[in-house]
Each structure stands twice: as structure tokens, then as C-alpha cells.
């Protein structure tokens, strides 16, 4: 297959005059030429071509929660069975691929260990049963978020199911080997360092979130292999304004060699703080995420309870929060990755006053588009490869990479852009 007349988005800018040839699941670039009647050609008519978006951190959508099952709005409970999980994983994949996701890491929370084991086994079953279909290639693995957090930074997590960092707990959970990302905040000192070293030796990418660790503790964990900060500025994120311990978690994230997740849904982090982070960190160190929960891409749910934590969806269906704490403690997001893309592009192309910086100028459209694309794809792949050497062979439009692609149009104007998705390819197969 050949894709012609597209505008290809790369880290270094936009490229025109190149065709994308898809062969054996991979892509190859060549100078535009006359149509070859022996090869199927698709005229993109000037639309943008992005490397497929990667959902690094998402808990569910369409009333399906990876760690709780399917929510029945009539019964007000989560229902769980092998059949429900297989249907839920299929529906989740179909919903998210429409938003531009071509790979997804299913995320857990602070819940009973038996529930996590069950979810991972169902994910393993789904991948095996769909190995010859795009959905079997869509799920890359799982992320364990809540098991080892600092209970003092619980956010929307239930501290009853939080454990001290311990390799035996991880091994008990990870019978399938599908836990590819694990949250191990440095708060527990040597215990956190030991678990981080163990996980890295197993090829797991280690992040830190829901933390009040000091900057010095972060330094020790980074030396052990910690590579990224989980939903920076959320969770919550501890900080120390005084001159002790080199600062806190916030100071560590902004000054040390660590990559950052940012939830760009418009509610978890105010736009001016997002611009402040981009002013302080290199854009290649930032990964845009949804942190979506089961109410994303659904309607009708107003209140619910999951493993002892009650949640409320706001009246305009824009965000969801922990009922007893109000909107200052959000319960994941309702965002999709295309919305995250649109938000970030809009923030970067708009002049804006910051909190830590007096003024942020608008970034030119082409540069902002390349940055946004990388934050939703390229940077995530580089973090994973940097941490454990696992090359996903995607995230860039380069010769020999897997043909995971998003084709779309950018509507609007600086400060108010929207990505309209036209089609999505996974390993060269056009799935929408």
C-alpha cells in the first residue's frame, strides 16, 4: 500500500513530497512519484500524518474499567467475569483507536491483589486470542499504579490496598509478565531502591507518582533506574520550598534527569502550569497522557463507588472527582488522546502568562505541532527504550518502523486548535 500527498509530522518539522509505502507491517519513505497501478494507493489530500499515539496511562473507557470490570449504571455496581473482561477489552480497543491510539498500556489502581492478577490474566487471554488481529497488537501490557504508593498521597486511591515496596508482592501480581510499567515512588528509601533495581532487571519501566519523596530520595531511585514521573503535579505531588534535602518531589521532577507525564485534559493541570513545565524541561522529556477512567466516552453516570472510593461526574460531563473531597481531588479524567493532542497544541500556540514565568510567547504552529506529536508518541517510546531497551519500533515515521499511523486534519486557529481524525493504521492495517 502507498499513502500519497500527506504532510508528514516529524520531530524536526513537517515533510512534504514523500510517499509512505507500507510493506510487511512496516513503513518506508520515498520521493513522490506517479501512481503505480500495481500498488494500492490512498491519496491523503494534504492531511497530516502522525506516528500513532500511545496511551501510556489509562484505566478504562466506555463503562469498562481495567481494574474493576464493567459498570452497570442501573445496578450501580461493577460486574466482573471472564466474558465481561473479554468484551470490555475489545470495546475499549475499538473506542480508543478511534481517538488515534495505536498502542495502550492498561493501568490498575490501589485494589486487592487478586483483582489485579485477574485483570492481567484476562489481558493475556485477550492478546493471545487476538494475536492475528489488530486488537491483539494494540495492548502493549499493563501499568501498576497504586500498589506501592505513599498512602499520604492517596489521591483517589484506597490506602487499604497499598503495600510497601516488595519484589514478592510484584511477583505475586505479575504471573503473566504483562506488567511493563510500575509506580514505585522513592518515599520508602532503600526498599524503593531495591524494588526499582529488581524491576529494571526484569525489563520493567519504573515511574514515580503519588509521592512526597525528597529530591535526595529521587536521586537514589534515578540511579537505580527510575525514569519517569507519573502524572506530574497530580496524585498529589509533594514539594519542599525550604532548603532541606534538595527540595521535594516537585523540585526533583523539574531539576533532575527524569521524564514527566502530564495529564492534558484541561482540568488536572491549568494551562499556565503546563507552559511553565515546558519552559523548564526539554519538550522531549514530556509525555502527554489521558489518565482516563471508565466514564470516559460514556454517558449517564453521575455517581459511583469503586473499591471503597466514591466518585462524582460534574454536571457538564467534563471531569470526575472524589465525592467527599470535591474537584480539587480528581478521579482520573474523561479525556481521549485526540483531545489531549488538541489541548496541548492549543496551549503551545497561544501567548500565556505563567506562574513561575512571567510570559510565555506563542510557539509557531509547525514547531508546536511537532512537539505535540512527539509528546503523544515519540517521547513515550524513547522513555521505554531508554529504561529497559525494549524497542517498540514505533513512535516515528522513519524507514523500517512499524506502520502505526494517524491521519488527520487540524481545524481552528492559534490557541484553539482541534484534531479531526480521518484514519488510523496499526502495523499497516487500516483499522478506521
C-alpha positions as CSV (number, residue, x, y, z in Angstrom):
1,X,0.0,0.0,0.0
2,X,1.1,3.5,-0.7
3,X,0.0,6.7,1.1
4,X,0.5,9.8,-1.1
5,X,0.0,13.6,-0.8
6,X,0.3,13.7,3.0
7,X,2.1,16.2,5.3
8,X,4.4,14.0,7.5
9,X,5.0,15.2,11.0
10,X,8.4,14.5,12.5
11,X,10.4,15.8,15.5
12,X,12.3,18.1,13.2
13,X,9.3,19.6,11.4
14,X,6.9,18.9,8.6
15,X,7.9,17.0,5.4
16,X,6.2,17.1,2.0
17,X,6.8,15.4,-1.2
18,X,7.2,12.0,0.2
19,X,5.1,8.9,-0.2
20,X,4.7,6.3,2.6
21,X,5.0,2.8,1.3
22,X,3.6,0.1,3.7
23,X,5.1,-3.4,3.3
24,X,5.1,-6.3,5.8
25,X,3.6,-4.1,8.6
26,X,6.4,-1.5,8.2
27,X,6.7,1.8,6.5
28,X,9.2,3.2,4.1
29,X,9.6,6.7,2.7
30,X,10.3,7.5,-0.9
31,X,10.0,10.6,-3.1
32,X,6.6,11.2,-4.5
33,X,6.2,9.6,-8.0
34,X,3.4,8.8,-10.4
35,X,0.9,6.3,-9.3
36,X,1.9,2.7,-9.7
37,X,-1.1,0.7,-10.8
38,X,0.4,-2.5,-9.2
39,X,0.3,-0.9,-5.7
40,X,-2.9,0.2,-3.9
41,X,-2.6,4.0,-3.4
42,X,-4.5,6.2,-1.0
43,X,-4.5,9.9,-1.7
44,X,-4.3,11.8,1.7
45,X,-5.2,15.1,0.0
46,X,-2.9,17.2,2.1
47,X,-3.9,15.7,5.5
48,X,-1.3,15.4,8.3
49,X,0.4,12.1,9.1
50,X,1.4,11.5,12.7
51,X,3.1,8.5,14.3
52,X,0.4,6.5,16.2
53,X,-0.5,7.9,19.6
54,X,0.4,5.8,22.6
55,X,-1.9,5.7,25.7
56,X,0.7,5.3,28.4
57,X,-1.6,5.8,31.3
58,X,-5.3,4.9,31.1
59,X,-7.7,3.0,33.3
60,X,-10.7,2.5,31.1
61,X,-13.4,3.9,28.9
62,X,-16.9,3.1,27.7
63,X,-18.0,2.0,31.2
64,X,-15.2,-0.6,31.3
65,X,-12.6,-0.3,34.0
66,X,-9.5,-2.4,33.6
67,X,-9.2,-3.0,37.3
68,X,-12.9,-3.2,38.3
69,X,-14.9,-4.6,35.3
70,X,-18.0,-3.3,33.6
71,X,-20.1,-0.7,35.4
72,X,-23.8,-1.2,35.4
73,X,-25.5,2.2,35.7
74,X,-28.8,0.5,36.5
75,X,-27.4,-1.6,39.4
76,X,-24.8,1.0,40.4
77,X,-22.1,-1.7,40.7
78,X,-19.1,-3.1,38.7
79,X,-19.6,-6.5,37.3
80,X,-16.7,-8.8,36.6
81,X,-16.3,-12.1,34.8
82,X,-14.0,-13.5,32.1
83,X,-16.7,-12.9,29.5
84,X,-17.2,-9.3,30.7
85,X,-13.4,-8.6,30.5
86,X,-13.0,-10.1,27.1
87,X,-15.9,-8.0,25.8
88,X,-14.6,-5.0,27.7
89,X,-11.1,-5.2,26.3
90,X,-12.5,-5.4,22.8
91,X,-14.8,-2.4,23.2
92,X,-12.0,-0.4,24.9
93,X,-9.7,-1.0,22.0
94,X,-12.4,-0.1,19.4
95,X,-13.2,3.1,21.3
96,X,-9.6,4.3,21.8
97,X,-8.4,3.5,18.3
98,X,-11.0,6.0,17.0
99,X,-9.2,8.7,19.0
100,X,-5.8,7.9,17.4
101,X,-4.3,5.4,19.9
102,X,-2.4,2.6,18.3
103,X,-0.9,1.2,21.4
104,X,-2.2,1.1,25.0
105,X,-0.9,0.2,28.5
106,X,-3.9,-0.8,30.7
107,X,-3.5,0.8,34.1
108,X,-4.5,-0.5,37.6
109,X,-5.1,1.2,40.9
110,X,-4.8,0.5,44.6
111,X,-7.1,-2.5,44.7
112,X,-6.9,-6.1,46.0
113,X,-4.1,-8.1,44.5
114,X,-6.4,-10.8,43.4
115,X,-8.2,-8.3,41.2
116,X,-5.0,-7.2,39.6
117,X,-4.0,-10.8,38.9
118,X,-7.4,-11.5,37.4
119,X,-7.2,-8.4,35.1
120,X,-3.7,-9.3,33.9
121,X,-4.7,-12.9,33.1
122,X,-7.7,-11.6,31.2
123,X,-5.5,-9.2,29.3
124,X,-3.1,-12.1,28.5
125,X,-6.0,-14.2,27.3
126,X,-7.3,-11.4,25.1
127,X,-3.9,-10.8,23.5
128,X,-3.4,-14.5,22.7
129,X,-6.9,-14.9,21.3
130,X,-6.5,-11.9,19.0
131,X,-2.8,-12.4,18.1
132,X,-3.6,-12.3,14.3
133,X,-5.9,-9.3,14.6
134,X,-5.0,-5.7,15.2
135,X,-6.6,-5.7,18.7
136,X,-4.1,-8.3,19.8
137,X,-1.3,-5.9,18.8
138,X,-3.0,-2.9,20.4
139,X,-2.4,-3.8,24.0
140,X,1.3,-3.5,24.9
141,X,1.0,-4.5,28.5
142,X,-0.1,-3.1,31.8
143,X,0.9,-0.3,34.3
144,X,0.6,-1.0,38.1
145,X,-0.1,2.4,39.5
146,X,-1.5,2.2,43.1
147,X,0.1,-0.9,44.7
148,X,3.2,0.8,46.1
149,X,2.2,4.4,46.5
150,X,2.8,6.6,49.6
151,X,-0.5,6.4,51.5
152,X,-0.2,10.0,52.5
153,X,-0.5,10.9,48.8
154,X,-3.5,8.6,48.0
155,X,-5.5,10.9,45.7
156,X,-8.3,8.7,44.5
157,X,-6.7,5.5,45.8
158,X,-7.8,3.3,48.6
159,X,-4.9,3.0,51.1
160,X,-6.2,-0.3,52.4
161,X,-4.7,-1.9,49.3
162,X,-1.3,-0.2,49.4
163,X,1.8,-2.2,50.1
164,X,5.4,-1.4,51.0
165,X,7.8,-1.9,48.0
166,X,8.5,-5.6,47.9
167,X,9.5,-7.8,45.0
168,X,7.4,-10.7,46.3
169,X,4.3,-8.6,46.0
170,X,5.2,-7.7,42.5
171,X,6.0,-11.3,41.5
172,X,2.7,-12.5,43.1
173,X,0.8,-10.0,40.9
174,X,2.8,-10.4,37.7
175,X,2.4,-14.1,36.8
176,X,1.7,-13.1,33.2
177,X,4.7,-10.9,32.8
178,X,2.5,-8.2,31.3
179,X,3.2,-5.5,34.0
180,X,5.5,-3.4,31.8
181,X,5.3,-0.2,33.9
182,X,5.2,0.1,37.7
183,X,4.8,3.1,40.0
184,X,7.5,2.9,42.8
185,X,7.7,6.3,44.5
186,X,11.1,6.8,46.3
187,X,9.4,7.6,49.6
188,X,10.4,4.2,51.3
189,X,14.1,4.8,50.7
190,X,16.1,1.7,50.4
191,X,13.1,-0.5,50.0
192,X,12.0,1.5,47.0
193,X,15.5,1.5,45.5
194,X,15.8,-2.3,45.8
195,X,12.4,-2.8,44.1
196,X,13.3,-0.3,41.4
197,X,16.6,-2.2,40.7
198,X,14.7,-5.5,40.6
199,X,12.1,-4.3,38.2
200,X,14.6,-2.7,35.9
201,X,16.5,-6.0,35.8
202,X,13.2,-7.6,34.7
203,X,12.8,-5.1,31.8
204,X,10.1,-3.0,33.6
205,X,9.9,0.8,33.2
206,X,9.7,2.4,36.6
207,X,7.9,5.6,37.3
208,X,7.1,7.6,40.5
209,X,3.8,9.2,41.4
210,X,1.6,9.8,44.4
211,X,4.8,10.8,46.2
212,X,6.2,13.2,48.8
213,X,9.7,11.9,48.4
214,X,12.6,14.3,48.8
215,X,14.9,15.3,45.9
216,X,17.7,13.2,47.5
217,X,15.5,10.2,47.6
218,X,14.6,10.7,43.9
219,X,18.4,10.9,43.1
220,X,18.9,7.5,44.7
221,X,15.9,6.0,42.8
222,X,17.1,7.6,39.5
223,X,20.5,6.0,40.0
224,X,18.7,2.6,40.5
225,X,16.8,3.1,37.2
226,X,13.7,5.3,37.8
227,X,13.0,7.0,34.5
228,X,9.7,9.0,34.7
229,X,7.3,10.9,36.9
230,X,3.7,9.7,36.9
231,X,1.1,12.4,36.3
232,X,3.4,15.2,37.4
233,X,1.6,17.9,39.5
234,X,-1.1,15.4,40.4
235,X,-1.5,12.5,42.7
236,X,-0.7,14.7,44.7
237,X,2.9,15.8,44.1
238,X,4.8,16.8,47.3
239,X,7.1,19.8,47.4
240,X,9.5,21.4,49.8
241,X,10.1,25.1,49.5
242,X,12.7,25.2,52.2
243,X,16.4,24.4,51.7
244,X,16.4,20.9,53.1
245,X,17.0,17.6,51.3
246,X,17.5,19.4,48.0
247,X,13.8,20.0,47.8
248,X,10.8,17.7,47.3
249,X,9.2,15.7,44.5
250,X,8.2,18.7,42.6
251,X,11.7,20.1,42.7
252,X,13.2,16.7,41.7
253,X,10.9,16.5,38.7
254,X,11.9,19.9,37.4
255,X,15.7,19.7,38.1
256,X,16.7,16.0,37.7
257,X,17.1,13.8,34.6
258,X,13.6,12.4,34.7
259,X,10.8,12.4,32.1
260,X,7.3,13.6,33.1
261,X,3.8,12.6,32.4
262,X,1.3,15.4,32.1
263,X,-2.5,15.0,32.1
264,X,-3.6,17.5,29.4
265,X,-7.3,17.3,29.9
266,X,-7.7,21.0,30.8
267,X,-8.6,20.2,34.5
268,X,-5.8,18.2,36.2
269,X,-3.3,20.9,35.3
270,X,-4.1,24.5,34.4
271,X,-2.7,25.5,31.0
272,X,-0.3,28.1,32.5
273,X,1.4,25.4,34.6
274,X,1.8,23.2,31.6
275,X,3.5,26.1,29.8
276,X,5.7,26.6,32.9
277,X,6.8,23.0,32.7
278,X,7.6,23.3,29.1
279,X,9.7,26.4,29.9
280,X,11.7,24.4,32.5
281,X,12.0,21.0,30.9
282,X,13.1,19.9,27.4
283,X,10.0,19.1,25.4
284,X,11.5,15.7,24.6
285,X,11.2,14.8,28.3
286,X,7.4,15.3,28.4
287,X,4.8,12.7,27.7
288,X,1.1,13.6,27.3
289,X,-1.4,11.2,28.9
290,X,-5.2,11.0,29.5
291,X,-5.3,9.1,32.8
292,X,-8.9,8.3,31.7
293,X,-11.3,6.2,33.8
294,X,-14.3,4.1,32.8
295,X,-16.7,7.1,32.4
296,X,-14.6,8.4,29.5
297,X,-16.5,8.0,26.2
298,X,-19.8,7.2,28.0
299,X,-22.9,9.0,29.1
300,X,-25.3,8.9,32.1
301,X,-23.1,8.1,35.1
302,X,-23.3,10.7,37.8
303,X,-22.2,9.0,41.0
304,X,-20.4,5.7,41.6
305,X,-18.3,3.8,44.1
306,X,-15.2,1.6,43.3
307,X,-13.3,-0.3,46.0
308,X,-14.5,2.0,48.7
309,X,-13.9,5.3,46.9
310,X,-16.9,7.3,45.8
311,X,-16.7,9.4,42.6
312,X,-18.9,12.1,41.1
313,X,-19.1,13.3,37.5
314,X,-19.6,17.0,37.1
315,X,-22.9,18.2,35.6
316,X,-21.4,19.1,32.2
317,X,-19.6,15.7,32.0
318,X,-16.2,17.4,31.8
319,X,-14.4,15.9,34.8
320,X,-14.8,13.4,37.6
321,X,-13.8,13.8,41.2
322,X,-13.6,12.1,44.6
323,X,-17.0,12.8,46.0
324,X,-16.1,13.7,49.6
325,X,-13.1,15.9,48.5
326,X,-14.6,17.9,45.6
327,X,-12.9,18.9,42.3
328,X,-9.5,19.6,44.0
329,X,-9.1,15.8,44.1
330,X,-9.9,14.4,40.6
331,X,-10.8,10.8,40.0
332,X,-8.9,10.3,36.7
333,X,-10.1,12.0,33.6
334,X,-12.7,11.8,30.9
335,X,-10.2,12.7,28.2
336,X,-9.3,10.9,25.0
337,X,-5.8,11.2,23.4
338,X,-7.0,13.2,20.4
339,X,-8.5,15.8,22.9
340,X,-5.1,15.8,24.8
341,X,-3.4,16.4,21.5
342,X,-5.8,19.3,20.6
343,X,-5.4,20.9,24.1
344,X,-1.6,20.7,24.1
345,X,-1.3,22.2,20.5
346,X,-3.7,25.0,21.6
347,X,-1.7,25.8,24.8
348,X,1.6,25.9,22.9
349,X,0.4,28.2,20.2
350,X,-1.1,30.8,22.5
351,X,0.8,33.5,24.3
352,X,0.2,33.0,28.0
353,X,1.1,34.3,31.4
354,X,2.7,31.7,33.7
355,X,3.0,31.3,37.5
356,X,6.8,30.7,37.6
357,X,7.4,32.5,34.4
358,X,6.1,36.0,33.6
359,X,5.2,35.4,30.0
360,X,5.2,32.5,27.6
361,X,5.2,33.5,23.9
362,X,3.2,31.6,21.3
363,X,5.2,28.8,19.7
364,X,5.0,28.8,15.8
365,X,2.4,26.3,14.5
366,X,4.8,23.9,12.8
367,X,7.2,23.6,15.8
368,X,4.2,23.3,18.2
369,X,2.7,20.6,16.0
370,X,6.0,18.6,16.1
371,X,6.3,19.0,19.8
372,X,2.7,17.9,20.4
373,X,3.0,14.8,18.2
374,X,6.2,13.8,20.0
375,X,4.6,14.2,23.4
376,X,1.8,11.8,22.4
377,X,4.1,9.2,20.8
378,X,7.8,9.6,20.1
379,X,8.8,10.6,23.7
380,X,6.9,7.7,25.2
381,X,8.7,5.2,23.0
382,X,12.1,6.7,23.9
383,X,11.4,6.6,27.6
384,X,10.5,2.9,27.4
385,X,13.6,2.1,25.3
386,X,15.8,4.2,27.5
387,X,14.6,2.4,30.6
388,X,14.6,-1.2,29.5
389,X,16.0,-1.4,26.0
390,X,12.6,-2.6,24.6
391,X,12.3,-1.0,21.2
392,X,8.6,-0.8,20.3
393,X,9.7,0.1,16.7
394,X,7.0,2.8,16.5
395,X,6.6,6.4,17.5
396,X,8.4,7.8,14.5
397,X,7.8,8.0,10.7
398,X,11.1,6.5,9.6
399,X,12.2,3.7,7.3
400,X,11.6,0.3,8.9
401,X,9.4,1.5,11.7
402,X,6.0,-0.2,12.3
403,X,3.3,1.4,10.2
404,X,1.4,2.8,13.2
405,X,-0.1,6.0,11.8
406,X,-2.7,8.6,12.5
407,X,-4.1,10.6,9.6
408,X,-6.0,13.8,10.3
409,X,-6.8,17.5,9.8
410,X,-6.0,20.4,12.1
411,X,-9.0,22.7,12.4
412,X,-9.2,26.1,14.1
413,X,-6.6,28.9,14.8
414,X,-3.7,29.5,17.2
415,X,-4.8,28.9,20.8
416,X,-7.9,27.0,19.7
417,X,-7.0,24.0,17.5
418,X,-8.8,20.7,17.1
419,X,-7.5,17.5,15.6
420,X,-10.0,15.7,13.4
421,X,-9.0,12.1,12.8
422,X,-9.5,10.7,9.3
423,X,-8.0,7.3,9.6
424,X,-5.7,5.1,11.8
425,X,-3.3,2.4,10.8
426,X,-1.9,-0.3,13.1
427,X,1.0,-2.2,11.7
428,X,-0.1,-1.2,8.2
429,X,-3.7,-2.3,8.6
430,X,-6.2,0.5,8.1
431,X,-8.5,0.0,11.2
432,X,-10.6,3.1,10.8
